Amino acid sequence: MASNSTRVQVSRSPRHNADGFIYSLSAPSNLDNIVAVEARLRALLSSHLVGAVNSLVRLP
């Protein structure tokens, strides 16, 4: 939903030595307006994972 694209994959894995999960989003490097996608993703995570600590990291 955040990317407005079907060319995105999302995975979830348990955190090592801590509670919770790590969510990974993989998308093509030419995805339109990555800054807007990240903003929408933060908003979606915050609304669905109330009280959770959300950190987004963009990998090269």
C-alpha positions in Angstrom: 0.0 0.0 0.0 2.7 2.5 0.9 4.5 2.1 -2.4 1.5 2.1 -4.7 3.3 -0.7 -6.7 3.0 -4.4 -7.1 6.7 -4.7 -7.7 7.5 -4.7 -4.0 8.2 -7.6 -1.7 7.8 -7.5 2.1 9.3 -10.0 4.5 9.2 -10.3 8.3 11.7 -12.1 10.5 12.1 -12.3 14.3 14.7 -10.0 15.9 17.7 -11.7 17.4 18.1 -11.3 21.2 15.0 -9.1 21.4 11.2 -9.2 21.2 9.5 -8.1 18.0 10.1 -8.4 14.3 12.2 -6.9 11.5 10.2 -6.0 8.4 12.1 -5.7 5.1 10.8 -4.0 2.0 12.5 -4.7 -1.3 11.6 -2.6 -4.4 13.1 -1.7 -7.7 15.7 1.1 -7.5 13.6 3.2 -9.9 10.5 3.2 -7.6 8.7 6.5 -8.0 9.2 9.1 -5.2 10.9 7.0 -2.5 10.7 9.8 0.0 6.9 9.8 -0.2 6.9 5.9 -0.1 8.9 6.1 3.1 6.6 8.7 4.7 3.5 6.6 3.9 5.2 3.4 5.2 6.1 5.2 8.5 2.4 6.4 8.8 1.1 2.9 8.1 3.5 1.3 10.6 2.6 3.8 13.3 -1.1 3.3 12.9 -0.9 -0.5 12.8 1.8 -1.0 15.4 0.7 1.3 18.2 3.4 1.7 20.8 6.1 0.0 18.7 9.4 1.5 18.0 9.7 2.0 14.2 13.0 2.6 12.6 13.4 2.8 8.8 16.8 2.4 7.2 17.4 2.8 3.5 20.0 0.4 2.2 22.1 1.2 -0.9 
